[in-house]
Amino acid sequence: MKITGHKVIGWNIRSLDGGTTDVESILNRIKKRVSPGGIVLLHDTGKHSVLVLEQFLQFLQQNNYQVVSIEELLNLKAYAN
């Protein structure tokens, strides 16, 4: 957004955690779709999403993914160009 200086960030992995509280189902969905550079959409509206996040972060670590904040990702992209 040019006027406000905000950046628009999209996701490419939708967890669907707003429609179900089944942690295993949500976790399996995002694990199947994860790839380098991926951005996962998780909501902070339920305890089940926190459980998913904890388990997903462990999965990423075990599989040698590097987790970065959006701020870091934007800066990395700036240096890549």
Biopython code that builds the backbone (N, CA, C, O; Angstrom):
import numpy as np
from Bio.PDB.StructureBuilder import StructureBuilder

atoms = [
    (1, "MET", "N", (0.844, -1.165, 0.000)),
    (1, "MET", "CA", (0.000, 0.000, 0.000)),
    (1, "MET", "C", (0.892, 1.232, 0.000)),
    (1, "MET", "O", (1.534, 1.546, 1.002)),
    (2, "LYS", "N", (0.924, 1.904, -1.098)),
    (2, "LYS", "CA", (1.818, 3.043, -1.245)),
    (2, "LYS", "C", (1.531, 4.179, -0.272)),
    (2, "LYS", "O", (2.461, 4.771, 0.274)),
    (3, "ILE", "N", (0.289, 4.483, -0.052)),
    (3, "ILE", "CA", (-0.069, 5.641, 0.772)),
    (3, "ILE", "C", (0.316, 5.435, 2.230)),
    (3, "ILE", "O", (0.853, 6.348, 2.857)),
    (4, "THR", "N", (0.054, 4.261, 2.780)),
    (4, "THR", "CA", (0.306, 4.013, 4.201)),
    (4, "THR", "C", (1.665, 3.377, 4.476)),
    (4, "THR", "O", (2.103, 3.336, 5.626)),
    (5, "GLY", "N", (2.326, 2.890, 3.457)),
    (5, "GLY", "CA", (3.607, 2.225, 3.660)),
    (5, "GLY", "C", (3.487, 0.783, 4.104)),
    (5, "GLY", "O", (4.500, 0.152, 4.407)),
    (6, "HIS", "N", (2.282, 0.242, 4.153)),
    (6, "HIS", "CA", (2.077, -1.155, 4.553)),
    (6, "HIS", "C", (2.387, -2.085, 3.387)),
    (6, "HIS", "O", (2.306, -1.693, 2.224)),
    (7, "LYS", "N", (2.737, -3.296, 3.710)),
    (7, "LYS", "CA", (2.964, -4.337, 2.714)),
    (7, "LYS", "C", (1.810, -5.339, 2.788)),
    (7, "LYS", "O", (1.300, -5.635, 3.868)),
    (8, "VAL", "N", (1.419, -5.842, 1.655)),
    (8, "VAL", "CA", (0.381, -6.871, 1.601)),
    (8, "VAL", "C", (1.083, -8.219, 1.584)),
    (8, "VAL", "O", (1.944, -8.476, 0.742)),
    (9, "ILE", "N", (0.704, -9.074, 2.524)),
    (9, "ILE", "CA", (1.311, -10.402, 2.646)),
    (9, "ILE", "C", (0.219, -11.442, 2.434)),
    (9, "ILE", "O", (-0.839, -11.382, 3.060)),
    (10, "GLY", "N", (0.480, -12.373, 1.565)),
    (10, "GLY", "CA", (-0.464, -13.460, 1.330)),
    (10, "GLY", "C", (0.091, -14.759, 1.889)),
    (10, "GLY", "O", (1.268, -14.838, 2.242)),
    (11, "TRP", "N", (-0.729, -15.743, 1.966)),
    (11, "TRP", "CA", (-0.295, -17.059, 2.413)),
    (11, "TRP", "C", (-0.500, -18.027, 1.276)),
    (11, "TRP", "O", (-1.314, -17.793, 0.382)),
    (12, "ASN", "N", (0.245, -19.123, 1.313)),
    (12, "ASN", "CA", (0.042, -20.156, 0.302)),
    (12, "ASN", "C", (-0.338, -21.502, 0.926)),
    (12, "ASN", "O", (-0.539, -22.490, 0.219)),
    (13, "ILE", "N", (-0.434, -21.527, 2.261)),
    (13, "ILE", "CA", (-0.869, -22.747, 2.948)),
    (13, "ILE", "C", (-1.967, -22.361, 3.930)),
    (13, "ILE", "O", (-1.719, -21.726, 4.955)),
    (14, "ARG", "N", (-3.157, -22.754, 3.594)),
    (14, "ARG", "CA", (-4.314, -22.440, 4.430)),
    (14, "ARG", "C", (-4.605, -23.621, 5.349)),
    (14, "ARG", "O", (-4.843, -24.735, 4.881)),
    (15, "SER", "N", (-4.584, -23.379, 6.646)),
    (15, "SER", "CA", (-4.735, -24.470, 7.613)),
    (15, "SER", "C", (-6.178, -24.931, 7.795)),
    (15, "SER", "O", (-6.422, -26.073, 8.183)),
    (16, "LEU", "N", (-7.113, -24.063, 7.523)),
    (16, "LEU", "CA", (-8.539, -24.316, 7.763)),
    (16, "LEU", "C", (-8.826, -24.554, 9.244)),
    (16, "LEU", "O", (-9.777, -25.255, 9.589)),
    (17, "ASP", "N", (-8.000, -23.967, 10.126)),
    (17, "ASP", "CA", (-8.170, -24.156, 11.561)),
    (17, "ASP", "C", (-9.382, -23.419, 12.122)),
    (17, "ASP", "O", (-9.752, -23.636, 13.276)),
    (18, "GLY", "N", (-9.993, -22.569, 11.340)),
    (18, "GLY", "CA", (-11.210, -21.900, 11.783)),
    (18, "GLY", "C", (-12.445, -22.775, 11.636)),
    (18, "GLY", "O", (-13.477, -22.507, 12.249)),
    (19, "GLY", "N", (-12.340, -23.825, 10.820)),
    (19, "GLY", "CA", (-13.489, -24.676, 10.558)),
    (19, "GLY", "C", (-13.505, -25.980, 11.324)),
    (19, "GLY", "O", (-14.515, -26.683, 11.341)),
    (20, "THR", "N", (-12.386, -26.309, 11.962)),
    (20, "THR", "CA", (-12.311, -27.551, 12.728)),
    (20, "THR", "C", (-11.372, -27.358, 13.916)),
    (20, "THR", "O", (-10.482, -26.509, 13.885)),
    (21, "THR", "N", (-11.578, -28.146, 14.950)),
    (21, "THR", "CA", (-10.680, -28.116, 16.101)),
    (21, "THR", "C", (-9.846, -29.397, 16.176)),
    (21, "THR", "O", (-9.154, -29.629, 17.167)),
    (22, "ASP", "N", (-9.908, -30.216, 15.143)),
    (22, "ASP", "CA", (-9.171, -31.477, 15.099)),
    (22, "ASP", "C", (-7.700, -31.198, 14.797)),
    (22, "ASP", "O", (-7.326, -30.967, 13.647)),
    (23, "VAL", "N", (-6.879, -31.221, 15.833)),
    (23, "VAL", "CA", (-5.462, -30.862, 15.723)),
    (23, "VAL", "C", (-4.746, -31.729, 14.687)),
    (23, "VAL", "O", (-3.996, -31.209, 13.860)),
    (24, "GLU", "N", (-4.968, -33.032, 14.723)),
    (24, "GLU", "CA", (-4.290, -33.945, 13.787)),
    (24, "GLU", "C", (-4.652, -33.627, 12.337)),
    (24, "GLU", "O", (-3.785, -33.630, 11.463)),
    (25, "SER", "N", (-5.906, -33.359, 12.091)),
    (25, "SER", "CA", (-6.367, -33.044, 10.744)),
    (25, "SER", "C", (-5.703, -31.765, 10.224)),
    (25, "SER", "O", (-5.224, -31.720, 9.091)),
    (26, "ILE", "N", (-5.683, -30.744, 11.053)),
    (26, "ILE", "CA", (-5.070, -29.475, 10.661)),
    (26, "ILE", "C", (-3.578, -29.658, 10.439)),
    (26, "ILE", "O", (-3.029, -29.185, 9.443)),
    (27, "LEU", "N", (-2.926, -30.340, 11.363)),
    (27, "LEU", "CA", (-1.486, -30.557, 11.273)),
    (27, "LEU", "C", (-1.123, -31.343, 10.016)),
    (27, "LEU", "O", (-0.181, -30.984, 9.310)),
    (28, "ASN", "N", (-1.860, -32.403, 9.739)),
    (28, "ASN", "CA", (-1.601, -33.189, 8.528)),
    (28, "ASN", "C", (-1.782, -32.349, 7.274)),
    (28, "ASN", "O", (-1.011, -32.477, 6.323)),
    (29, "ARG", "N", (-2.788, -31.500, 7.266)),
    (29, "ARG", "CA", (-3.043, -30.649, 6.101)),
    (29, "ARG", "C", (-1.857, -29.727, 5.809)),
    (29, "ARG", "O", (-1.416, -29.628, 4.664)),
    (30, "ILE", "N", (-1.346, -29.062, 6.830)),
    (30, "ILE", "CA", (-0.266, -28.113, 6.579)),
    (30, "ILE", "C", (1.076, -28.819, 6.353)),
    (30, "ILE", "O", (1.911, -28.325, 5.595)),
    (31, "LYS", "N", (1.288, -29.956, 6.993)),
    (31, "LYS", "CA", (2.528, -30.703, 6.775)),
    (31, "LYS", "C", (2.626, -31.183, 5.328)),
    (31, "LYS", "O", (3.710, -31.168, 4.744)),
    (32, "LYS", "N", (1.519, -31.603, 4.752)),
    (32, "LYS", "CA", (1.503, -32.073, 3.363)),
    (32, "LYS", "C", (1.811, -30.954, 2.374)),
    (32, "LYS", "O", (2.334, -31.204, 1.288)),
    (33, "ARG", "N", (1.488, -29.736, 2.749)),
    (33, "ARG", "CA", (1.591, -28.611, 1.824)),
    (33, "ARG", "C", (2.841, -27.749, 2.017)),
    (33, "ARG", "O", (3.116, -26.875, 1.195)),
    (34, "VAL", "N", (3.592, -27.978, 3.077)),
    (34, "VAL", "CA", (4.727, -27.116, 3.387)),
    (34, "VAL", "C", (5.839, -27.258, 2.342)),
    (34, "VAL", "O", (6.108, -28.349, 1.838)),
    (35, "SER", "N", (6.467, -26.135, 2.036)),
    (35, "SER", "CA", (7.612, -26.104, 1.128)),
    (35, "SER", "C", (8.432, -24.862, 1.454)),
    (35, "SER", "O", (7.920, -23.936, 2.083)),
    (36, "PRO", "N", (9.693, -24.827, 1.038)),
    (36, "PRO", "CA", (10.522, -23.653, 1.326)),
    (36, "PRO", "C", (9.863, -22.355, 0.834)),
    (36, "PRO", "O", (9.355, -22.288, -0.285)),
    (37, "GLY", "N", (9.880, -21.346, 1.679)),
    (37, "GLY", "CA", (9.275, -20.056, 1.342)),
    (37, "GLY", "C", (7.787, -19.980, 1.622)),
    (37, "GLY", "O", (7.158, -18.946, 1.397)),
    (38, "GLY", "N", (7.228, -21.067, 2.110)),
    (38, "GLY", "CA", (5.788, -21.111, 2.356)),
    (38, "GLY", "C", (5.362, -20.230, 3.527)),
    (38, "GLY", "O", (6.108, -20.030, 4.485)),
    (39, "ILE", "N", (4.157, -19.718, 3.421)),
    (39, "ILE", "CA", (3.551, -18.931, 4.500)),
    (39, "ILE", "C", (2.248, -19.617, 4.886)),
    (39, "ILE", "O", (1.346, -19.783, 4.065)),
    (40, "VAL", "N", (2.169, -20.012, 6.161)),
    (40, "VAL", "CA", (1.020, -20.759, 6.671)),
    (40, "VAL", "C", (0.071, -19.816, 7.392)),
    (40, "VAL", "O", (0.495, -19.013, 8.223)),
    (41, "LEU", "N", (-1.211, -19.913, 7.072)),
    (41, "LEU", "CA", (-2.239, -19.135, 7.759)),
    (41, "LEU", "C", (-2.789, -19.953, 8.922)),
    (41, "LEU", "O", (-3.426, -20.987, 8.723)),
    (42, "LEU", "N", (-2.532, -19.475, 10.139)),
    (42, "LEU", "CA", (-3.114, -20.045, 11.353)),
    (42, "LEU", "C", (-3.778, -18.913, 12.116)),
    (42, "LEU", "O", (-3.252, -17.801, 12.166)),
    (43, "HIS", "N", (-4.918, -19.185, 12.703)),
    (43, "HIS", "CA", (-5.632, -18.180, 13.487)),
    (43, "HIS", "C", (-5.258, -18.311, 14.963)),
    (43, "HIS", "O", (-4.824, -19.372, 15.411)),
    (44, "ASP", "N", (-5.429, -17.240, 15.702)),
    (44, "ASP", "CA", (-5.124, -17.268, 17.136)),
    (44, "ASP", "C", (-6.395, -17.228, 17.973)),
    (44, "ASP", "O", (-6.424, -16.650, 19.059)),
    (45, "THR", "N", (-7.432, -17.845, 17.455)),
    (45, "THR", "CA", (-8.739, -17.779, 18.105)),
    (45, "THR", "C", (-9.084, -18.995, 18.950)),
    (45, "THR", "O", (-10.121, -19.005, 19.613)),
    (46, "GLY", "N", (-8.244, -20.015, 18.942)),
    (46, "GLY", "CA", (-8.570, -21.207, 19.718)),
    (46, "GLY", "C", (-7.338, -21.915, 20.228)),
    (46, "GLY", "O", (-6.258, -21.794, 19.650)),
    (47, "LYS", "N", (-7.496, -22.656, 21.313)),
    (47, "LYS", "CA", (-6.380, -23.406, 21.889)),
    (47, "LYS", "C", (-5.862, -24.456, 20.922)),
    (47, "LYS", "O", (-4.676, -24.788, 20.932)),
    (48, "HIS", "N", (-6.747, -24.977, 20.090)),
    (48, "HIS", "CA", (-6.330, -26.003, 19.137)),
    (48, "HIS", "C", (-5.285, -25.456, 18.165)),
    (48, "HIS", "O", (-4.386, -26.186, 17.748)),
    (49, "SER", "N", (-5.397, -24.197, 17.807)),
    (49, "SER", "CA", (-4.424, -23.603, 16.881)),
    (49, "SER", "C", (-3.055, -23.461, 17.532)),
    (49, "SER", "O", (-2.031, -23.596, 16.861)),
    (50, "VAL", "N", (-3.029, -23.194, 18.818)),
    (50, "VAL", "CA", (-1.762, -23.109, 19.557)),
    (50, "VAL", "C", (-1.094, -24.482, 19.573)),
    (50, "VAL", "O", (0.119, -24.586, 19.387)),
    (51, "LEU", "N", (-1.871, -25.520, 19.791)),
    (51, "LEU", "CA", (-1.338, -26.881, 19.784)),
    (51, "LEU", "C", (-0.792, -27.249, 18.408)),
    (51, "LEU", "O", (0.265, -27.870, 18.295)),
    (52, "VAL", "N", (-1.520, -26.861, 17.371)),
    (52, "VAL", "CA", (-1.065, -27.105, 16.003)),
    (52, "VAL", "C", (0.261, -26.388, 15.770)),
    (52, "VAL", "O", (1.200, -26.979, 15.238)),
    (53, "LEU", "N", (0.340, -25.136, 16.159)),
    (53, "LEU", "CA", (1.558, -24.354, 15.951)),
    (53, "LEU", "C", (2.748, -24.997, 16.651)),
    (53, "LEU", "O", (3.821, -25.120, 16.061)),
    (54, "GLU", "N", (2.571, -25.407, 17.897)),
    (54, "GLU", "CA", (3.662, -26.052, 18.638)),
    (54, "GLU", "C", (4.166, -27.303, 17.914)),
    (54, "GLU", "O", (5.371, -27.493, 17.750)),
    (55, "GLN", "N", (3.246, -28.135, 17.494)),
    (55, "GLN", "CA", (3.622, -29.379, 16.824)),
    (55, "GLN", "C", (4.203, -29.112, 15.444)),
    (55, "GLN", "O", (5.124, -29.805, 15.010)),
    (56, "PHE", "N", (3.675, -28.121, 14.760)),
    (56, "PHE", "CA", (4.170, -27.791, 13.425)),
    (56, "PHE", "C", (5.598, -27.234, 13.502)),
    (56, "PHE", "O", (6.440, -27.577, 12.671)),
    (57, "LEU", "N", (5.870, -26.386, 14.484)),
    (57, "LEU", "CA", (7.223, -25.855, 14.654)),
    (57, "LEU", "C", (8.217, -26.984, 14.941)),
    (57, "LEU", "O", (9.343, -26.956, 14.445)),
    (58, "GLN", "N", (7.810, -27.969, 15.732)),
    (58, "GLN", "CA", (8.672, -29.130, 15.984)),
    (58, "GLN", "C", (8.928, -29.907, 14.696)),
    (58, "GLN", "O", (10.055, -30.320, 14.424)),
    (59, "PHE", "N", (7.878, -30.101, 13.909)),
    (59, "PHE", "CA", (8.010, -30.790, 12.622)),
    (59, "PHE", "C", (8.991, -30.047, 11.713)),
    (59, "PHE", "O", (9.853, -30.667, 11.091)),
    (60, "LEU", "N", (8.860, -28.732, 11.637)),
    (60, "LEU", "CA", (9.747, -27.948, 10.788)),
    (60, "LEU", "C", (11.202, -28.066, 11.241)),
    (60, "LEU", "O", (12.108, -28.216, 10.421)),
    (61, "GLN", "N", (11.408, -27.998, 12.538)),
    (61, "GLN", "CA", (12.764, -28.118, 13.079)),
    (61, "GLN", "C", (13.353, -29.492, 12.764)),
    (61, "GLN", "O", (14.509, -29.593, 12.354)),
    (62, "GLN", "N", (12.567, -30.541, 12.955)),
    (62, "GLN", "CA", (13.033, -31.908, 12.694)),
    (62, "GLN", "C", (13.356, -32.134, 11.225)),
    (62, "GLN", "O", (14.150, -33.011, 10.885)),
    (63, "ASN", "N", (12.735, -31.335, 10.351)),
    (63, "ASN", "CA", (12.934, -31.488, 8.912)),
    (63, "ASN", "C", (13.807, -30.378, 8.322)),
    (63, "ASN", "O", (13.787, -30.119, 7.118)),
    (64, "ASN", "N", (14.569, -29.735, 9.199)),
    (64, "ASN", "CA", (15.582, -28.744, 8.808)),
    (64, "ASN", "C", (15.043, -27.524, 8.062)),
    (64, "ASN", "O", (15.743, -26.936, 7.237)),
    (65, "TYR", "N", (13.809, -27.150, 8.350)),
    (65, "TYR", "CA", (13.282, -25.893, 7.826)),
    (65, "TYR", "C", (13.735, -24.766, 8.744)),
    (65, "TYR", "O", (13.921, -24.971, 9.943)),
    (66, "GLN", "N", (13.908, -23.589, 8.183)),
    (66, "GLN", "CA", (14.218, -22.411, 8.971)),
    (66, "GLN", "C", (12.958, -21.564, 9.055)),
    (66, "GLN", "O", (12.361, -21.233, 8.031)),
    (67, "VAL", "N", (12.552, -21.212, 10.265)),
    (67, "VAL", "CA", (11.362, -20.396, 10.472)),
    (67, "VAL", "C", (11.811, -18.954, 10.652)),
    (67, "VAL", "O", (12.671, -18.658, 11.481)),
    (68, "VAL", "N", (11.216, -18.057, 9.860)),
    (68, "VAL", "CA", (11.552, -16.635, 9.971)),
    (68, "VAL", "C", (10.274, -15.817, 10.081)),
    (68, "VAL", "O", (9.206, -16.236, 9.635)),
    (69, "SER", "N", (10.407, -14.649, 10.682)),
    (69, "SER", "CA", (9.264, -13.735, 10.784)),
    (69, "SER", "C", (9.004, -13.104, 9.422)),
    (69, "SER", "O", (9.854, -13.151, 8.533)),
    (70, "ILE", "N", (7.846, -12.526, 9.271)),
    (70, "ILE", "CA", (7.519, -11.821, 8.024)),
    (70, "ILE", "C", (8.516, -10.688, 7.791)),
    (70, "ILE", "O", (8.933, -10.452, 6.657)),
    (71, "GLU", "N", (8.898, -9.988, 8.855)),
    (71, "GLU", "CA", (9.860, -8.896, 8.727)),
    (71, "GLU", "C", (11.178, -9.408, 8.155)),
    (71, "GLU", "O", (11.761, -8.791, 7.264)),
    (72, "GLU", "N", (11.640, -10.543, 8.680)),
    (72, "GLU", "CA", (12.874, -11.137, 8.170)),
    (72, "GLU", "C", (12.710, -11.584, 6.725)),
    (72, "GLU", "O", (13.610, -11.394, 5.908)),
    (73, "LEU", "N", (11.579, -12.171, 6.413)),
    (73, "LEU", "CA", (11.320, -12.646, 5.060)),
    (73, "LEU", "C", (11.338, -11.485, 4.069)),
    (73, "LEU", "O", (11.903, -11.604, 2.983)),
    (74, "LEU", "N", (10.730, -10.381, 4.435)),
    (74, "LEU", "CA", (10.726, -9.206, 3.556)),
    (74, "LEU", "C", (12.137, -8.667, 3.349)),
    (74, "LEU", "O", (12.494, -8.285, 2.235)),
    (75, "ASN", "N", (12.929, -8.634, 4.393)),
    (75, "ASN", "CA", (14.308, -8.171, 4.255)),
    (75, "ASN", "C", (15.137, -9.137, 3.424)),
    (75, "ASN", "O", (15.969, -8.711, 2.622)),
    (76, "LEU", "N", (14.918, -10.435, 3.607)),
    (76, "LEU", "CA", (15.645, -11.417, 2.798)),
    (76, "LEU", "C", (15.287, -11.273, 1.339)),
    (76, "LEU", "O", (16.161, -11.364, 0.477)),
    (77, "LYS", "N", (14.019, -11.050, 1.043)),
    (77, "LYS", "CA", (13.581, -10.870, -0.341)),
    (77, "LYS", "C", (14.228, -9.631, -0.948)),
    (77, "LYS", "O", (14.587, -9.629, -2.126)),
    (78, "ALA", "N", (14.379, -8.578, -0.149)),
    (78, "ALA", "CA", (14.976, -7.329, -0.659)),
    (78, "ALA", "C", (16.415, -7.579, -1.064)),
    (78, "ALA", "O", (16.878, -7.031, -2.064)),
    (79, "TYR", "N", (17.137, -8.406, -0.298)),
    (79, "TYR", "CA", (18.533, -8.681, -0.627)),
    (79, "TYR", "C", (18.664, -9.638, -1.791)),
    (79, "TYR", "O", (19.680, -9.628, -2.485)),
    (80, "ALA", "N", (17.658, -10.463, -2.020)),
    (80, "ALA", "CA", (17.716, -11.443, -3.110)),
    (80, "ALA", "C", (17.556, -10.789, -4.481)),
    (80, "ALA", "O", (18.009, -11.340, -5.484)),
    (81, "ASN", "N", (16.925, -9.633, -4.533)),
    (81, "ASN", "CA", (16.668, -8.968, -5.819)),
    (81, "ASN", "C", (17.853, -8.213, -6.307)),
    (81, "ASN", "O", (17.798, -7.600, -7.373)),
]
sb = StructureBuilder()
sb.init_structure("model")
sb.init_model(0)
sb.init_chain("A")
sb.init_seg("    ")
for serial, (resi, resn, name, xyz) in enumerate(atoms, 1):
    if name == "N":
        sb.init_residue(resn, " ", resi, " ")
    sb.init_atom(name, np.array(xyz, "f"), 0.0, 1.0, " ", f" {name:<3s}", serial, name[0])
structure = sb.get_structure()
